[in-house]
């Protein structure tokens, strides 16, 4: 990571810390996503039919995947149009930082905290399940495919959401609209993840690895698309005025 990317990363993190909406949402959503799954799995009693347990655990797994999928849209949706509203977009676009460096710096500012939060929530979830849930639940939660999927999918889902959010933020003129559209745009991915968590698609390690490779390809393609949309001259012309 070069000095210009680090400078963009530091600036973005400072901006996010000052924004109460971003900080509040990133603090509240993870609590909701971990509280609801934990409540569901801890409510399962010994002797509950296996099919019912699988449904509960599948819903909990989907909730954990929604953290890296939905949380970054709050940050990414703000990344460009939010700077325009704060009056900081033109100075940033006028710097010698290259387009790719600017985008990577903005992306990392969302990737780092979101991945850390998602991994911490999964760790907490597994610890609580191990301590308090019935053995049938623990067996389904602590499956190699599930662990591999969480580890591999989390940063890739975060990156996917960020590129979607940035693409919409570049074209939008309102922060809340950008964030809402970004959230809607990633929902089809949530549907695909549901196939895995509810075991419609066989949840094995190879499936998780293949899915991760496909996500990586999608992320690279999305980055190239966003790079093409991020036209400095057009943004300066569009947003440079009062």
LINQUIBEL-V514077 format. One record per residue. N is the residue number from 1. RES is the residue in one small letter. SS is DSSP state (~ for helix, > for strand, _ for the rest). D_FIRST is the distance of its C-alpha to the first C-alpha in whole Angstrom. Layout:
N:RES:SS:D_FIRST, N:RES:SS:D_FIRST
This chain:
1:x:_:0, 2:x:_:4, 3:x:~:7, 4:x:~:8, 5:x:~:6, 6:x:~:7, 7:x:~:10, 8:x:~:11, 9:x:~:10, 10:x:~:13, 11:x:~:15, 12:x:~:15, 13:x:~:16, 14:x:~:19, 15:x:~:20, 16:x:~:21, 17:x:~:22, 18:x:~:25, 19:x:_:26, 20:x:~:29, 21:x:~:29, 22:x:~:25, 23:x:~:25, 24:x:~:29, 25:x:~:28, 26:x:~:25, 27:x:~:28, 28:x:~:31, 29:x:~:30, 30:x:~:29, 31:x:~:32, 32:x:~:34, 33:x:~:32, 34:x:~:33, 35:x:~:36, 36:x:~:38, 37:x:~:37, 38:x:~:38, 39:x:~:41, 40:x:~:42, 41:x:~:41, 42:x:~:43, 43:x:_:46, 44:x:_:47, 45:x:_:50, 46:x:_:51, 47:x:_:53, 48:x:_:51, 49:x:_:51, 50:x:~:48, 51:x:~:48, 52:x:~:47, 53:x:~:45, 54:x:~:43, 55:x:~:43, 56:x:~:42, 57:x:~:39, 58:x:~:38, 59:x:~:38, 60:x:~:36, 61:x:~:33, 62:x:~:33, 63:x:~:32, 64:x:~:29, 65:x:~:28, 66:x:~:28, 67:x:~:26, 68:x:~:23, 69:x:~:25, 70:x:~:26, 71:x:~:24, 72:x:~:21, 73:x:~:24, 74:x:~:24, 75:x:~:21, 76:x:~:20, 77:x:~:24, 78:x:~:23, 79:x:~:20, 80:x:_:22, 81:x:~:25, 82:x:~:25, 83:x:~:23, 84:x:~:26, 85:x:~:29, 86:x:~:27, 87:x:_:27, 88:x:_:23, 89:x:~:23, 90:x:~:24, 91:x:~:22, 92:x:~:19, 93:x:~:20, 94:x:_:21, 95:x:_:18, 96:x:_:16, 97:x:_:13, 98:x:_:13, 99:x:~:15, 100:x:~:12, 101:x:~:9, 102:x:~:12, 103:x:~:13, 104:x:~:10, 105:x:~:9, 106:x:~:13, 107:x:~:13, 108:x:~:11, 109:x:~:13, 110:x:~:16, 111:x:~:14, 112:x:~:14, 113:x:~:17, 114:x:~:19, 115:x:~:18, 116:x:~:19, 117:x:~:22, 118:x:~:23, 119:x:~:23, 120:x:~:25, 121:x:~:27, 122:x:~:28, 123:x:~:28, 124:x:~:31, 125:x:~:33, 126:x:~:33, 127:x:~:34, 128:x:~:37, 129:x:~:38, 130:x:~:39, 131:x:~:41, 132:x:~:43, 133:x:_:43, 134:x:_:45, 135:x:~:45, 136:x:~:45, 137:x:~:42, 138:x:~:40, 139:x:~:41, 140:x:~:39, 141:x:~:36, 142:x:_:35, 143:x:_:35, 144:x:~:33, 145:x:~:32, 146:x:~:31, 147:x:~:29, 148:x:~:27, 149:x:~:27, 150:x:~:26, 151:x:~:23, 152:x:~:22, 153:x:~:23, 154:x:~:21, 155:x:~:17, 156:x:~:19, 157:x:~:21, 158:x:~:19, 159:x:~:17, 160:x:~:20, 161:x:~:22, 162:x:~:19, 163:x:~:19, 164:x:~:23, 165:x:~:23, 166:x:~:20, 167:x:~:23, 168:x:~:26, 169:x:~:24, 170:x:~:24, 171:x:~:28, 172:x:_:29, 173:x:_:31, 174:x:_:31, 175:x:~:29, 176:x:~:31, 177:x:~:32, 178:x:~:28, 179:x:~:28, 180:x:~:31, 181:x:~:31, 182:x:~:27, 183:x:~:29, 184:x:~:32, 185:x:~:30, 186:x:~:28, 187:x:~:31, 188:x:~:32, 189:x:~:29, 190:x:~:31, 191:x:~:34, 192:x:~:33, 193:x:~:31, 194:x:~:35, 195:x:~:36, 196:x:~:34, 197:x:~:35, 198:x:_:39, 199:x:_:39, 200:x:_:40, 201:x:_:38, 202:x:_:38, 203:x:_:35, 204:x:_:35, 205:x:~:32, 206:x:~:32, 207:x:~:32, 208:x:~:29, 209:x:~:27, 210:x:~:28, 211:x:~:27, 212:x:~:24, 213:x:~:23, 214:x:~:25, 215:x:~:23, 216:x:~:20, 217:x:~:22, 218:x:~:22, 219:x:~:19, 220:x:~:18, 221:x:~:21, 222:x:~:20, 223:x:~:17, 224:x:~:19, 225:x:~:22, 226:x:~:20, 227:x:~:18, 228:x:~:22, 229:x:~:23, 230:x:_:21, 231:x:_:23, 232:x:~:22, 233:x:~:25, 234:x:~:27, 235:x:~:25, 236:x:~:26, 237:x:~:30, 238:x:~:30, 239:x:~:29, 240:x:_:29, 241:x:_:33, 242:x:_:35
